[in-house]
Amino acid sequence: MIINISDFTGKYEIHSGLYDQSKLQDYINIYEKRYLIELFGASLYNEFISDLDPYNVPYSPNFLTIYNPFEMDSNILLPNQIVISEGIKQMLKGFIYFEYLKDTTNQTTPNGLVIPSNENSTTATTLYSMMYTRYNEAIRTYRAIQWYIVENYNAPFKQVLSIYLLNAGTNYGVGINVPVTGGSGQGLTLNFDVNGFGLITDIYINNPGVNYEPNDIVTITTGDNNATANVFQVAKGDFKKFNGVRKNMVYWL
């Protein structure tokens, strides 16, 4: 799960006493998945979930861009418009905060639904309820992310995330932004270190390229053109598969 009970602090603070935690966790389980599916569409949602690392942060550059906050200029609806996203985690907190407080304004009793009250305070009207403010903030991020996906559906994908050396080659010098040949994609370049015998010792990704597949074998140019490396992991995000929103729907939910 991206959201935890401990995330509901500060402006998203929710009472989380002993008897409230299980209820709040139920809301997280239900609404985190639901809002992400509505945001991405079913296919891209599954790719997003499979791309998360053990800390529930995406590996893929495409997914990482929309997971984190961003702001960009846009001319879709109005000239010089600014699109602002507070990030997926903040968006989910806003939606879950809204769903939870909306339901807990009523309590089920043997006499039916009742509105809780006490001697020292009164229930806030919808005019002053922060749950709608948090919901509207989440909607703005939701729309910004959908806008970004639609506008960048041809963004680079299947970029190389990690690679390891297979053959150290011969007669290489220190490499900076050195292209490779072979494999399924194009554009991958590497930096590398060598020892005193002209053998490559360590390689680093300079440009991740596009359209590579795991286990692609690439040849590192220069030297005797005989050093090879294995593509270990690639970005999984492909915005061209996104079909959950059309341009004329981005700003209308």
C-alpha positions in Angstrom: 0.0 0.0 0.0 1.2 3.5 -0.8 -0.8 5.1 2.1 -0.4 4.1 5.7 -2.4 5.1 8.8 0.6 7.1 10.0 0.4 9.4 6.9 -2.7 11.1 8.3 -1.1 13.9 10.2 -0.9 17.7 9.8 -3.5 19.0 7.4 -4.8 15.5 6.8 -5.0 14.6 10.5 -7.7 12.0 11.4 -8.4 10.7 14.8 -6.8 7.2 14.8 -7.5 5.8 18.3 -7.5 2.1 19.1 -11.0 1.6 17.8 -10.6 3.8 14.7 -7.5 2.3 13.2 -9.1 -0.8 11.7 -11.8 1.3 10.1 -9.4 3.8 8.6 -7.3 0.9 7.3 -10.4 -0.5 5.6 -10.9 2.9 3.8 -7.2 2.9 2.7 -7.6 -0.7 1.3 -10.7 0.2 -0.7 -10.1 3.7 -1.9 -6.4 3.7 -2.7 -7.0 1.0 -5.3 -10.2 2.4 -6.6 -8.9 5.9 -7.2 -5.7 4.6 -8.8 -7.6 2.4 -11.2 -9.8 5.4 -12.2 -6.7 7.6 -12.6 -4.7 5.1 -14.8 -7.2 2.7 -16.3 -7.0 -1.0 -15.4 -4.1 -2.0 -17.6 -1.8 0.8 -16.7 -2.8 0.5 -13.0 -1.5 -3.1 -13.0 1.8 -1.9 -14.6 2.1 0.9 -12.0 1.7 -1.5 -9.1 4.1 -4.1 -10.5 6.7 -1.2 -11.0 6.8 -0.2 -7.3 9.9 -0.9 -5.2 9.8 -2.3 -1.6 9.2 1.3 -0.4 6.2 1.6 -2.8 8.0 4.2 -5.0 8.1 3.5 -8.8 11.3 2.3 -10.5 10.3 3.5 -13.9 11.2 7.1 -14.9 7.7 7.6 -16.5 5.8 6.5 -13.4 8.2 8.3 -11.1 7.6 11.6 -12.9 3.9 11.4 -12.1 4.3 9.9 -8.7 6.3 12.9 -7.5 5.0 16.5 -7.4 5.4 18.5 -10.6 4.3 21.8 -12.2 4.2 22.6 -15.9 2.9 25.3 -18.2 0.0 24.3 -20.5 -2.1 25.9 -23.2 -4.7 23.2 -23.5 -7.7 25.2 -22.2 -6.3 28.7 -21.6 -3.1 30.4 -22.6 -0.3 30.4 -20.0 -2.1 28.0 -17.8 -0.2 26.3 -15.0 -0.8 22.6 -14.2 0.3 21.6 -10.6 0.4 18.2 -9.1 1.2 17.5 -5.5 2.0 13.9 -6.3 0.1 10.6 -6.1 0.6 10.1 -2.4 -0.8 13.5 -1.5 -3.7 13.0 -3.9 -4.6 9.6 -2.3 -4.5 11.1 1.2 -7.0 13.8 0.1 -9.4 11.3 -1.4 -9.2 8.9 1.5 -9.5 11.8 4.0 -12.7 12.8 2.2 -14.3 9.4 2.0 -13.5 8.6 5.6 -14.9 11.9 7.1 -17.9 11.9 4.8 -19.0 8.5 6.2 -18.2 9.2 9.8 -20.4 12.3 10.0 -23.1 9.7 10.4 -23.1 6.8 12.9 -25.3 3.7 12.7 -27.3 3.0 15.9 -30.2 0.7 16.7 -32.4 3.7 15.9 -30.8 4.1 12.4 -28.3 6.8 11.2 -27.6 9.6 13.7 -25.3 12.7 13.6 -22.9 12.6 16.6 -22.9 15.6 18.9 -21.4 16.6 22.3 -21.6 19.3 24.9 -18.6 21.3 23.9 -18.9 21.6 20.1 -21.3 21.3 17.2 -20.9 19.4 13.9 -19.4 21.7 11.1 -21.7 22.5 8.2 -20.5 21.6 4.7 -19.6 25.3 4.2 -16.8 24.9 6.8 -15.9 21.3 6.3 -12.3 20.8 5.4 -13.1 17.4 3.8 -14.3 19.2 0.7 -11.3 21.4 0.5 -9.0 18.3 0.7 -11.1 16.6 -2.0 -10.8 19.6 -4.3 -7.1 19.7 -3.8 -6.9 16.0 -4.7 -9.0 16.6 -7.8 -6.5 19.2 -9.0 -3.7 16.8 -8.7 -5.8 14.0 -10.3 -6.5 16.2 -13.3 -2.8 17.3 -13.6 -1.6 13.7 -13.7 -4.2 12.8 -16.3 -3.2 15.8 -18.4 0.5 14.8 -18.2 -0.2 11.2 -19.3 -2.4 12.3 -22.2 0.1 15.0 -23.4 3.1 12.6 -23.0 1.7 9.4 -24.3 4.7 9.1 -26.6 7.2 9.6 -23.8 10.3 7.3 -23.8 9.6 3.9 -22.3 11.5 0.7 -21.6 14.5 2.7 -20.5 17.5 0.8 -19.0 17.5 1.0 -15.2 20.3 -1.3 -14.4 23.0 -3.1 -16.4 26.0 -5.3 -15.6 29.3 -6.1 -17.3 29.7 -9.5 -19.0 33.0 -9.2 -20.8 35.7 -6.6 -19.8 37.0 -6.3 -23.4 40.5 -5.2 -24.4 42.3 -1.9 -25.1 39.6 0.4 -23.7 40.2 3.8 -22.2 38.0 5.6 -19.7 34.6 6.0 -21.3 32.2 8.9 -21.2 28.8 8.8 -23.0 30.0 5.8 -25.1 27.3 4.3 -27.3 26.5 0.6 -27.5 25.4 -1.6 -30.3 22.9 -4.5 -30.3 19.9 -5.2 -28.1 16.3 -4.4 -28.8 16.4 -0.6 -28.4 18.5 2.4 -29.2 20.1 5.3 -27.5 21.8 3.6 -24.6 25.2 5.1 -23.7 27.5 4.3 -20.9 30.3 5.7 -18.8 33.0 3.3 -17.6 36.2 2.9 -15.7 39.2 0.8 -16.8 42.3 -0.7 -15.2 45.9 -0.4 -16.3 45.5 -3.2 -18.8 42.7 -1.6 -20.7 40.0 -3.8 -19.2 36.7 -2.3 -18.2 36.1 -2.6 -14.5 32.8 -0.7 -13.8 30.0 0.6 -16.1 27.4 3.3 -15.4 24.3 4.3 -17.4 24.7 7.8 -19.0 21.6 7.8 -21.3 19.1 5.0 -20.6 17.9 4.8 -24.2 14.4 3.5 -25.1 12.8 0.2 -26.1 15.3 -2.2 -24.4 14.3 -5.5 -23.0 15.7 -7.4 -19.9 18.6 -9.7 -20.8 19.5 -7.8 -24.0 23.2 -8.2 -24.7 24.9 -5.0 -25.9 28.4 -4.4 -27.2 30.4 -1.4 -25.8 32.0 0.5 -28.7 35.6 1.9 -28.7 38.6 -0.2 -27.6 38.6 -3.5 -29.5 34.8 -3.3 -29.6 34.6 -6.6 -27.7 33.3 -5.7 -24.3 29.7 -6.7 -23.6 27.1 -6.0 -21.0 23.7 -7.5 -20.0 20.6 -5.3 -19.6 19.2 -6.3 -16.2 16.2 -4.1 -15.6 14.1 -1.7 -17.8 11.4 0.8 -17.0 8.0 -0.9 -17.4 5.8 2.2 -17.9 4.4 2.8 -21.3 2.0 5.7 -21.5 0.9 4.7 -25.0 -1.1 2.0 -23.3 -3.1 4.5 -21.3 -6.7 4.5 -22.4 -8.5 5.6 -19.2 -9.0 9.2 -20.3 -9.4 11.3 -23.4 -8.3 14.9 -23.9 -11.8 16.2 -23.7 -12.3 14.4 -20.3 -9.2 15.5 -18.5 -10.7 18.5 -16.8 -14.2 17.1 -16.3 -14.7 14.3 -13.6 
